[in-house]
C-alpha cells in the first residue's frame, strides 16, 4: 500500500469509530431522557441516527477493505446488499435533514400552530415518505443490476458494468441525485433562510427595546452597557452560525461526492482514484458531523449526557465504597486476633 492509501484507510477507520461513538451517545440520550422522546423532532433525529449507525457498520468497513485489498472485499451477494443499503441510507439521511429543517421552519415561522401542524402522526407520515422515497431508487438499481463494487470509490455502490445500459444509467443517476441531494438542498435553503429571516426580525425588535432601555438608564455603568451591546452582537450571529452550519455541512460533505458521480458519467474527464475515495470519505463524514450538529451540542443533550455520566459515576462510587466497607469488615477480625 502507498502512503496515500494508508492515510485514506486511517481516515476511514477514524470516521467509522467516531461515527459509532457519537451516534451511540445520541441513542443513549434518546433512551434515557423522556423529554427528548416527547419532542416530535426526536423521531427525525432517531431515524438519522440509525441511518448513520448502519452506514458505519455496513458500508464503511467494506470501503476500508476495498482500500486495503484494492478489489471487491466480499462476495457478489454481500456487495449487492451493502450497495443497496448504502444508497438507501444516504438518501434517507438527506431527506431526514430536510424533514428536520421543515420542522424548524414550522416551529419558528408558525409557532402558535406548531403543535397542530407537526404532531407525531405527521412526523410518522413524513418518515414513511422518506423510507418509500429512499427505497425506490435502490430497488430499481438492484432490479437492473446497477449495484456492485466500484474501484473508483473502493466501495459497493451504484455501478453499471454494461456499456449498452450507459444511457439509461446516466438518466437514472441524474434523476436520483436531483431527487435526493438537490431536492434536500433546496428544502434546506428555503426553510432555513425563512427561519433566519424571522430570527433577524426578532433580533431587531429586541435590539430596539434594549437601546431604548440603555438610553433611559442614564446612570448605568459602562461595563453593563458594553455587555448588553456584546449580547446583541452575539444574538445576531447565533442564528446565522447555526443555519450556516446546517447548510454548510450538508454541502461540504455531499456535494463533492455527488459532483464526482455526475462528472464520472462523462467519458471525457478522468477522475483520480484517490479523489474518488476522498469524496466518498467526505460523504461518510456526514455520519460523524450529524450527531454534533443536530444533537450533542444542544443544551438538552448536553444536560442529558451529564446526568447519565453523573449517574454512572455515582453508582461506581457507591459500589467502590461498599467494596471498601466489606474489605474493612473482613479485616476487623484479623486485627482483633
N, C-alpha and C positions, 0 to 999 in steps of 0.2 A: 504493500500500500504506500502511496505517496504521502507527503506531508499534508497536502490539501485533503486527501481522503481521510486521513487520521483526524484532522481538525473537524471535518464535517461529521464524522462518526461521533466525535466527542460532543459536538453541538447537539446532535440528535439524542444522545444519552442524557445530556443535561436538560433538554426540553422535556423529555419523557419523564424524568424524575421530578422536576419542578411541577409539571402539569399534574402528575399523580398526587403529589403532596398538597398543592394548592386547592385542587378540586375536591379532594377528600376533606380538607378543612371546611370548605363551603358546605359539603354534605353533612358534616358533623354539626355545624352551626344550625343548619336547617332542621335536623333531627332533634337537637337539644332545645331550641327556642320555639315556644308555642306562638310568640308574637310574630316571628318570621313566617311561620306556617300559615298564620291567619291572613297574611297580605297576599293579594292577587298576583303581584309581580313575582312572588316566590315560586309560582308554578313555572314561569318562563325561565327563571334562574335555575331551577331544579332541572328542567329539560336541557338547558345549555350545559349544565354541569355534567349530566350523564353523557351528553354528546362528547364533551372534552375527555371524560374518563375513558370512554370506549375508543376514542381516537388514540389515546395514549397507550392502551393495552393491545390494540389490534394493528393499526396502520404504522405507527412509529417503529415498533420492533422489527417489522418486515422491511421497512426502509433502511434501518440500521444494518440488517443482514444483507440487504441488496448492495449497500455501500461497501461492506466488507468483502463479500464474495463476488461482486460485480456480475451477478446473474440472478435469475429467479430463485429466491431462497426457499420456496416451498412448492408443493405440487400445484397443478393447474386448478384443482377444485378449491384449495385453500386460497390461492391467489385471486381467483374469481370472487370468492366470498368476501375477502378483505377489500378488494376493489369496489365491490357493490356497497359494502358498509362505509368505505371512505367517502364515496360520492354522496351517499345518503346523509352521513353525519355532517359533512361540510355544508351541504345545502340547508340542513336542519339548523345548524349553528347560525348561519347567516339570517335565516328567517326568524329565529328566536331573538336575535339582536334587533331586528326590525319590529318584532312584537313588543319588546321592551321599550323601544322608542315611542311606539303608538301609545303604550300605557302611560308614559311620562307626559306625552302631549295632551292626552285627555285629562290627566291629573292637574296639569298646570294651566291649560287654556280653559278647561271646563271644570273647575274644582267643585262647584256646587252640585253638579250632576254626575260626578265621577263614579260614585258608588252604585248608581243606577245604570251607567253605561259600561262599566267594567266590573262585572261580577265573576265569581268562579266559573259559572256556566259559560259566560262569554270568553273567558280565558281558555277554558277547555275546548270550545269551538275553534278558537284561533290555533291552538296547538294541534287539533285534529287536522286543520287545513295544512299546517306546516308539515305534518307527517305525510299526508297524502301527496302534497307537492314534492316533498323531498324523495319519496319512494318512487314516484312516477318515472323520473329520469333514469335511475339505475336499473329499473325493471326493463325499460326499453333498451338500454345499452346491453344488459345481460342477455336479453332475448335475441339481439342481433350480433352477439359475440364481440362486443366492443369493450370488453373488460379484460385486462391482462397486465403482465409485467412490462413497465415502460423503463428502458435503460436510461433515458434522459433524466428521469426523476428518481431512479433506483427504487421504485415503489409500484405496488399493484394499484392501478387506477384506470381511468378511461383510456383505451388504446385500440386502434384499428390496425390490424395486420394485413388486411386485404386491400390491394390497390383499387379494385373495382368498386369498393364502397367509399372511396375517398370523398366524393361529392356529398353523399348522404351524411357521412360523419362530420364534414365541415358544417353543414347546416345544423345538425344535431348539437354540435359543440357550441356554435354561435347562439342558438336558442337557449341552450342550457345555461350558459353564463349570463345571458340577457335576463333570464327569469329567475336567477339566483343571486349572483353578485350585483348586477346593475339594478335590479328591482329593489333589493335590500338597501343599496346605497342611496337610491332616490328617496325611499321611505325615511331612512335615517336623516338625510339632509333636510327634507321637508319638515319632519316633525321636530327635530332638534332646533332648527332655525326659528320655528314658531315659538318653541319654548324659550329660546334666547331672547326673542323679541319681547315676550311677556316679562321675563326676568329683568331686562333692562328698563322696561316701563316702571316696574315696581321699585327698582333701584333709584330711578329719577324721583319718584314720589317720596321715597324715604330720604333722599338727599335734600330735597326741598324742605321737608319738615326739620331735618337736622340743622340745616343752615339757618332757618328761621329761629330755631331754639338757641343756636350759638349767638345769633345777633341779639336776642333778648337777654341772654345771660352775659351781661357786660363784665361782671366780676369773676367770670370763670377763669380758672388757672390755665396758662398757655399750654401746659403739658396735657391737660384734659382735652383742650380744643384740638391739639395735634393728634391725640389718639382717636378722636371722633373722625377727623378727616382721613386718617390712615385706615380706619374701619370702612369708610366709604369707598376708598380705592380697592380694598380687598373684596368688598361686596360686589363691586362692578366686575372684578377679574374672576371671581369664583365660578360664576355660571359659564363664562367664556372658556375657562380652562377645562371644566368638566365636559362641555359639549365638544370642544376641540379634541379631547382625549377619546371620547366615544367614536367620533367620525374618523379621527386621525389613525387610531389603532386599526380600525376596520380597513382603511385604505392601505396603510403601510404593510399589513400582514397579507391581505388577499390580492391586492392589485398586481404586484409583481408576478405572482403565480398565474393569475387569470390572463394577464397580458402575454406572458410566455406561452401559455397554452394556445392562445389565438395566433400569435406570431408563428408558432410551430407548424400551424396548418399550411403556411406558405412555404413552398419548396425553395424560394429564393434566399431566405435568411437562414443562416446557420447559427444554431444556438449551442453555446459551450455546455458540456455535460456538467461542469462544476456549477455553472449558473443555474441549470435546471434543478439541481439538488438544493442550492441555496434558496431559490424561490419556493421550493417545497418546504424547507425549514421555516421560512417566513410564514407560510400558511399554518404550519404546526405551532408557531409561536403564539397564535391567537388562543390556543388552548391554555397557554401559560398566562397571558395577559387578562383574559376574561375574568378569572376569579378575583383579581385585584381591582380591575376597572369597575365591575358590576357588584362586587360583594365585599371582599375582605377589607377594603379601605373605607367602607362606610361605617358610620358610628355604631349602628346597631349590631353589625357583625363583629366589630372590634370588642364591644361590650360582651357579646355572647361568648367570644373566644376567651376573653379574660375570665369570665365566670366558669367556663369549662376548665381552664388551667388552675384557677383557684380551688375548684372542687377536687381536681386530681391531686394537687399539692397538699391540700388539707387532709385528704384521705390517706395519702402516703405518709404524712407527718403523724397522723393518728396511729397508723399501723406500726410505724417505727417506734413511737412512744410505747405502744402496747408490747412490742417485742422487747424493748429495753426494760420495761417493768417486769416481764416474765423472767428475763435473764437475772434481774436483781433479786427476784423472789427465790430463784433457784440457788443463787449464791449465798443467801442468808443462812441456810442450814450448815453450809460448809464453814462459814465464819463463826457460827455458834460452837461448832465442834472444836 
